[in-house]
Amino acid sequence: MIRDGYVARWLGRDFEASPGADGEVRLYTPDATEGFEELRPGRYRRIVPASEVEELRYVRTACTWRGEPFVVVGEHETWVRVEYTGGRAPVAVRLGLDRIDHGVWQAWARARRSRTSARSSSDRGLIRAGIRVRMSPGPIPLIVTAVHKTTEVLRRWSADRR
C-alpha cells in the first residue's frame, strides 16, 4: 500500500488517521477491530480524543524517476500513479506525462516491489513489502526508487492537546 496521509499511533499500533478541529482523531482500519464501527465492508473507524494519540505523522511516498522528483499518489493492482513535483512544464512534456491541471503532471506506470528492510516497526507496517518501487521494463526503461518520507506534523496541536 502506498501511503499519502496522516498516520496515528494509538495503543502502540499505527492507524490511518484524520485529525479533526474538534480535538478528536478518527482512526481507520481495514479489519474488524474491537471498539471500531464498520462504515462499509473493509472500512472501520474509531474516534478517540487527541490526548490518547501517542504520535501523529504525515506520511508521503516520494521518488525520483528519470532523475526528476515525484510523489506516488496512488496504486491499482500492479500500477502506480506518480505525480511530478519538479515544477517545470518542459520537463513534464519531455517525460510524456499527462497534464491533469495547471502545473499538475502525472503518469501511470507498471510496478513491482522488491523486499528491503524497514527502519522501525511503524515503517514496516506502512511500507509492507519494501520501500523500493521498480518499474517494469517497457518501451522506455523506467526505474523509480520510492522512499517514505515521514514528517511529524501539528507539533503545536500535539502540545496543545495535553
C-alpha positions in Angstrom: 0.0 0.0 0.0 1.3 3.4 -0.9 0.9 6.0 1.9 -0.1 9.6 1.5 -1.8 10.9 4.5 -2.0 11.0 8.3 -0.9 8.1 10.5 -1.6 8.0 14.2 -0.1 5.7 16.8 -2.7 4.7 19.3 -2.2 1.9 22.0 1.1 1.0 20.3 -0.4 0.4 16.8 -0.4 2.6 13.7 -3.7 3.5 12.0 -4.6 5.6 9.0 -5.9 8.8 10.7 -7.8 12.0 10.2 -7.3 14.7 12.9 -10.3 16.9 13.5 -10.5 20.5 14.6 -12.8 19.2 17.4 -9.8 17.8 19.3 -10.5 14.2 18.2 -8.7 11.9 15.8 -10.5 9.5 13.6 -8.7 6.2 13.3 -9.3 3.8 10.4 -8.5 0.1 9.8 -9.5 -2.4 7.1 -10.0 -5.1 9.6 -12.8 -5.6 12.2 -11.2 -4.4 15.4 -12.8 -4.2 18.9 -14.2 -0.8 19.5 -14.3 0.2 15.8 -17.5 0.7 14.0 -18.0 -0.7 10.5 -18.5 2.1 7.9 -18.7 -0.3 5.0 -17.1 -3.7 4.3 -13.3 -3.4 4.7 -13.5 0.1 6.4 -13.7 0.5 10.2 -13.5 3.7 12.3 -12.9 4.7 15.9 -12.9 8.3 17.2 -10.6 8.9 20.0 -9.6 12.1 22.0 -6.4 13.6 20.7 -4.9 13.2 24.1 -4.9 9.4 23.7 -2.9 9.5 20.5 0.8 8.7 21.1 2.1 10.1 17.8 0.6 11.8 14.7 2.6 11.9 11.4 2.0 12.8 7.8 3.5 10.2 5.5 4.2 10.7 1.8 5.9 8.4 -0.7 8.5 10.4 -2.6 10.5 9.1 -5.5 12.9 10.0 -8.3 12.1 8.9 -11.8 14.5 9.5 -14.7 16.3 12.0 -12.5 13.2 14.1 -11.6 11.3 14.4 -8.4 7.8 12.7 -8.0 5.4 11.6 -5.3 3.4 8.4 -5.6 -0.2 9.4 -5.3 -1.9 6.0 -5.9 -1.8 2.4 -6.9 -4.0 0.0 -8.6 -3.1 -3.7 -8.8 0.4 -3.7 -10.4 0.3 0.0 -11.4 1.4 3.1 -9.5 0.3 6.7 -10.2 3.2 9.2 -10.0 2.9 13.0 -9.9 5.8 15.3 -11.0 6.9 17.7 -8.3 9.7 19.5 -10.2 7.5 22.3 -11.4 9.0 22.6 -14.9 6.4 22.0 -17.7 9.1 21.4 -20.4 10.5 18.5 -18.3 7.0 17.1 -17.8 6.3 17.2 -21.5 9.7 15.6 -22.3 8.8 12.8 -19.9 5.5 12.2 -21.6 3.4 12.9 -18.5 -0.4 13.6 -18.6 -1.4 17.2 -17.8 -4.1 16.9 -15.2 -4.4 20.6 -14.4 -2.3 23.8 -14.5 1.1 22.6 -13.1 -0.1 19.1 -12.3 1.5 16.3 -14.3 1.0 12.6 -13.7 1.6 9.2 -15.3 0.6 5.5 -14.6 3.5 3.0 -14.6 3.6 -0.7 -14.0 5.3 -1.5 -10.8 6.7 -4.4 -8.8 8.1 -4.2 -5.3 11.4 -5.5 -4.0 11.9 -6.5 -0.4 14.0 -4.2 1.7 14.2 -3.9 5.5 12.4 -1.1 7.2 13.9 1.1 9.8 11.3 0.8 12.5 8.2 -1.3 13.3 5.9 1.5 12.3 7.7 1.8 9.0 7.3 -1.9 8.4 3.6 -1.5 8.9 3.5 1.4 6.5 5.8 0.0 3.8 4.6 -3.6 3.8 6.8 -5.2 1.1 9.5 -2.6 1.0 10.4 0.9 0.2 11.6 0.4 -3.3 9.2 0.6 -6.3 10.8 -0.5 -9.5 9.0 0.0 -12.8 9.0 -3.0 -15.1 10.8 -2.6 -18.5 8.7 -1.2 -21.3 9.3 0.9 -24.3 11.2 3.3 -22.1 13.1 1.6 -19.3 11.8 3.1 -16.0 13.2 2.9 -12.5 11.5 4.6 -9.6 13.0 4.3 -6.1 10.5 5.4 -3.6 11.4 6.5 -0.1 8.7 7.1 2.5 9.3 10.5 4.0 7.8 10.7 7.4 7.2 14.2 8.8 5.9 14.9 12.2 3.1 17.3 11.9 1.0 19.5 14.1 3.6 19.9 16.9 1.6 22.8 18.3 -1.6 20.7 18.1 0.3 18.0 19.9 1.5 20.3 22.6 -2.0 22.0 23.0 -3.8 18.7 23.4 -2.1 18.0 26.8 
